Amino acid sequence: MRRQYLPPKFLATIGLMSVALAAVLWMIGCGGKDDNGKAAAPPTPKAGGGKAGNPKGGPKGTGNSGQVDDAPAVALQQMFDGLANSQPVALWNALPASYQEDLNSLTKSAIESIDPQVRMKFFMVLNRVSLVLSEKKALIMPALRSLPESIGADNPLTELMANYDNVGALSDTLSKSELANPAWQQAPDLGALLAGSGALMMDQGMVLGKVFSKDNPMARLAELKGALVSMGAPLGTNQVVIITTRRTVSTNIVLKVDGKWLPASVVLNWAPTMRQLQTQMAGKPMNSRTKKSAIRGLDVLGGALLSIEQAQDAKGMRRAVANLMRVSNMLAGRDSGEEDLPPGRRNEWNFGVGDRKTRIDAFSGFPKSAVQQVFGPPDSQVPSKNRQQAEFYWHYRNLKINDKTKNKRATQVYFGFKGGVVVKVIVAP
């Protein structure tokens, strides 16, 4: 099983808002489709009915009869209108105070599960990413187009290039947001985040979410931006609202909690979902091993950024970007119980034949920094007997190498350098 080099828990640093957004997504998950899976036709308005927010429309309450007017639809419409006007704090305001406390508590648990050093380093690297993407765009874009991975219309790299500016803008917003503030991390307030930089993050995230994943929460939220809410016919003592988006029409039973109207699915699922998420956060704290892995991954990215920052021409940038892509692929090691080792010492390599992502001789042309990012410091440095071929060699032992040229197993590799770049790769039993 291949694993992500940075622990998944660590990646939650940039997604702390998702716990708040998840509650909103529940709101369109109830009914609204016919037996063929197609959106049901919008209901025919009844006499005297009207849109949410229209004081003359919808069922009206009278005194203490136990009935309500169109308050449930009004509440949900205000939330969706907030989305449409780039005011995501409306999502927050739609939740009862107790639910807000639950989400802030969950966010705090998520933050505390990530080592402070990792948090700080992550946002520092993220800031460098935004600067590099902005300052080096004229060289980076042609370099990306030259990569074999960019061929074809339906692949991540092509999508990345099409949304290059959005990626850079979101990186910049995140690196300067409340999320990056240690004081906010100590006492997280999702309401303040959504009222502040969260609005810009959500707009930028919606653009990328629609591009990269149909199931991305941001893509789902983008659909909700144009939602219309109306009152449906009461179901017994329960109140009903009808939520109409561009793609679906859903009928939702709504309940009142602490003065806030929420779909019944949210109310019924809230407590068990919060318990489950809290348990997950408490069950997998960042330990010394995962911290080391996260720091190493950020160092890898930092080294790659340095190479890109130093590139002064198209040739240098092509080499820097190609090395970044190749190192990134090679960093996806296998779960071998040896996570404290650099990925190059965990991976199984081929020599001479095979996919370049798995070939140890594919490091030809890599700078010393890239080799060290993957394999760590060398076991020894060996002088070269022929300085015309290489100035010196880095020697690594106890590796797993399939020498395809001899159909034998090798355990050692020598990387020969000249001018700071690998020019020769030799493997040995």
N, C-alpha and C positions, 0 to 999 in steps of 0.2 A: 504494500500500500504506500503510495507516494504521499508525502505530507507537505504542508505549507511551511516554509522556513520560519516565518514569523508566527508565533502562536496565535490561533484564532482569537483567544481572549484579548490579546494585545490590540488586534485590529478594531476591537470595540471602542477604542479611544476616540475614533472619528465618527462613531455611530451612536453616541449616547442619546441623541434625540429619538432614535428609533423606538425606544420603549414607549414614548408618548405617542408617536405616530401609529403604533400598533393598535392602540385603542380605537383610533379613528377608522382604521381599515375594517375593524369588526362591523362597523356601522352599515356597510353595504354588503355584508356577507349573508344576509338572511333572505331566502326566497327570491321572488322576482323573476323566475324563469319558468318556461313551460316545459312539457315533457320532452321536447326535442332539444333542450338546452339553449333555446333562443330566448332573447329578452321578451318578456310579456308585453303586450300592447298597453300603452298608457291608459289608465282608467278614464272613463267618461265623466267629466265634472257633473256633480249633482246640482240641482237648483239651489241657489244660495251659497254655493261653494266658492272658493277663491284661493289664490296663492297664499302661501305662508306670509304673514306680516300684514296682510290686508285685514284691517279690523272689521270689514263688512262681510268677510267670507269665512267659511269653515263652520263647524259646529260651535255653538256658543254656550257658555256655562250660565247657570242662573242660580244665584245665591249659594245655598249649602246643599244643592242637589247631588253633589258628588261628581258632576260632569265638569269638563274643562273646555276652554275655548281652544284656539289654535296655537296655544303657547308651545307645545312640543315641536310643531313644525317650524315655528318662529325661531326657537332655540337652535335647531339644527341648520336652518337656512342661514342664520347669522354666522355659524361656524364655516359653512361652505363659502359664503360671501367673503369671509376673512381670507380664505385660501385664494379666492379669485383675485383679491386685491393685495396679494403678497403680504398678508398679515397673519402668519401662522400662529400667533399668540391666541387667535380666536379658538384654535383647537384646545389650547390649555384652559382657556376661560370656560369652555363647555363642560369641563370635568368638575365634580365635587371636590371640595378642599381635601377630603380624606384620600381621594384617588391621587390628587396632586402630591400629597405627602408620600404615598406609596411609591410613586414614580421617582420623586427626588431621592427617597431612601434607596431604591434600586439603582439609580444612577450613582449614588455615593458608593454602593457596594461594588459596582463595576469599576469605578475609578480606583478604589482601594485595592482591588485585586491586581492592579498593575503597578509595578514598582515605580516610585517617584522618579528615579533616574531614567527609566525607560520613557516615561511620559515626557520629561523635559527634553530628552534627546530626540524623541519622535517629532515634536513640534519644531525643534531647531532644524532638523533635516527637511521637514515639510516646507519650512520657509525658504530653504536653499532650493528646493525643487521649484517653487513658484518663481524665484528669481532667475534660475537657469532657463526655465521654459520661456520666460519673457525676454531675457537678454540674448539668448542664443537661438531664437526661433529661426532666423534666416539660414543658419547652418544645420540645425537639427532636422527641420522638415525634409530637405533634400536627402539627408542621411537616412531618415526613416523610409523614404520612398525607394531607396536603393536596396533595402533588405529583402531577401526572398519572402519573408513572412508577410510583406505588404501586398503581395500579388493576390488578386481576387477581391471581390466586393464584400464578402461576408466573412470577415475575420476580425479579431479584436484590434489588431494593429491598424487596419484600415479605418475602423470606427474611431480609434484614438486620434488618428491624424485629422479626421473630419471634425473632431471636437477638441482639437488641440487647445484653442483659447479658453474653452470652458473648463478643461482640466486644470490649466494654469490658474484661472480665476478662482476655482473652488479651492485649490491648494493654498492660494494666498488668503482667502477668506478664513479657512480653517485655522491656519497658522496664526492669525491675528484675532481669533474669536475668543469668547469667554472660555471655551473649552481649553485653551492654552494657558489660561490664567491660573496660577497655583491657588490664589485666594478663592476663585470660583470652584476649583476642584475640592477644596476643603469643605465648602458648604454649597453644593450644586443646587442651582435654582433653574429648572428647565423653563419656567415661565419667563425669567429674565433673559434666558438664551433665545427663546422664540420671539421675544419682543425686540431683541437686539440683532446681533449678526445672524441669528437663526433664519430671519426672513430672506436674507441674501443667499445663505447656504441652501435653503430649501428651493429657491428658484433655480440656482445653479445645479443642484442635485437632481431636480426634476428633468432638466435637459439631458443630463447624462443617464439618468435612470431609464428614460424612454428609449434611449439608443441602445444600451447594453443589455437590458433584461426586461422582458415583458412582465415578469413577476416582481420586479424591483419595487419596493414600497414607494419610492419617489414616483415611479410611473403610475402606480395606482392613485397616488395623491393628485397627480396631474389630471387624471380623469375626473376626480371629485371637484376640481376647481369650478366646473360649470354646472354642478348639480343643482337641481330644483327640488324643493320639498313641499309637499302638500299633505293635508290631513286626509286620512282614509276613514272608512266607516268603523266605529268602535267595535271591538271584538269582546263581547261580554262587558266586563268592567275595565278591560285594558284599552289603552289608547293606541292608535295606529297612525303611522306616517308612511308616505310613499316617496321614495327617493328616486329621482329620474336623472340618469347621467346620459352621456352620448351613446353608451353601449347597453346599458341595462336599466330595468325598472324593478325596484325591490320594495316589498312590503315589509315593514318593520314594526313589531310591537315595541312600545316605549314605556319605560317606567321612570318614576320620579325618585331621585336619590339626593337628599340634602338640598332640595331646591333646584336640581338640575335634571333635565330630561335626557335619558340615555336609552338606546336600544336595549331590549331585554337580554340580548346575547352578550352585551358588554357587562351588564350587571351580574348575570349568572356566572360568567367566566372570569370575572375580575379577580376574586380572592384566590381561586386555585391557580390561576396563571401567575399571579404575583408570588405565591408560595413556591411554585416551580422555578421561576426565574431566580428568586433569592437563593434557593437551594443550589442551583447551578453555579451562581456566583461564589457562594461559600465553599462549594465542593472542589473548585479548581483555582486556588490562588496561584499567583505567579511565584514559583519557587526559584532557587538559585540556578537550576538548570534551564528553565524557560526564560529567566531573565538573561542568562548568558546567551541563549539562542537569539533573543530579541535584540540585544546589544550588538551581537555579531552581524545580524541582518541589517541593522541600521548602519553599521560601519561599512558593510559592503555597498550599500546605497550611497553612503558618503564618499567612498572611494570612486565609485562610478561617476558621481557628480563632479568630483575634482577633475577627472579626465575630460569630462565634457566642458567644464569651465575653462580648462587650459587649451582646448582645441582652438586653433586660430584660423584654420582653413577647412575647405570641404573634405580634403583627404583625411586630416586629423579627426574631424568630427565623425566621418564614416567609420573610422577605426574605433573611436570611443563608443559610439552608439552600438556598433556590432558587438564589441566586447561586453557592453552592459547587457545586451540581450542574451548572449551566450552564457555569461556568468549567472544571470538570473535563472536560466533554464537548468544549469548545473547545480544550483543551490537547492533544488528540490530533491533532497536525499530520501532514502528509505528509512522507515521506522525500524531501527535495529537495536534500540535500547542503548545507543551510544550518542545521545544528543549532546553530550558535553564535548564531543570531538567535532572538529571542523567538518563540514559536509564532504569535502574531498576525501577525507579519511574514512567516511562511512560508505560513500558510494561505491558501486562496483563499476569498473571502467573497462572499455575495450581499447585495443591498440591496433591501428592499421586499417580496420574495416568497421562499418556500422554508422549509425546515426551520429552526427557530429556532437549532439548533446551528451553522448555517452563515451566519446572517444577522448582519451587522455592526450593523444597527439594533436587534438584540435586546439590545444593551448598555444600552438605556434602563432606568433604575432601578438600574444598577450603581453602586457607590461607586468613588471614584478608585482605591483600592487594587486592586480587581478589574481595572480597565482596565489599570493598570500591570503587574499580574501577567501578563496575556496579551500586551500589546503592548510592554512596557518603557517607559522614560521617553519623553515626547513629544518630537518634533523641535523644537517651539516651543509657547509658550503665547500665545494670541491674545486680546486684550481683546474683550469683547462690545459691539456697537453698541446692543444693546437688553437692558439688564440685567433687564428684566422677564421675558425669555425665558431668558436664561442669564447667569451672572456672568462667565464666561470660557470659552474653548475650548482643548482640547488638540488640536494638529495633528500628524498622522502622514502621512508621504509614502512613496512607492514600495511601495504595497500592491497586492494583486490583488483587485479588487472588480468584480463583475458588477452593474451598476445595472439591475435588472429593471424599474424604473419608466420607463426611457428606452431600454432595450435597448442600452446603451453600456457601455464599459469605463471604470472609474474607478480612480485610483491614490492618491487622497488621502481622508482622513476627518477631520472635525472633531467632537470630542465636547464638547458644551456642558454645563457643570456649574452646578448651583444647589444650595446647601446640601450640597456634597460629593457629589452624586449626578448621574448623567447624565440630562439632561432633553431633550436634542436631539442628533440625529446627522445630519450633513450629509456627503455624498460629492461629490467633484469629479474631473474628468479629470486 
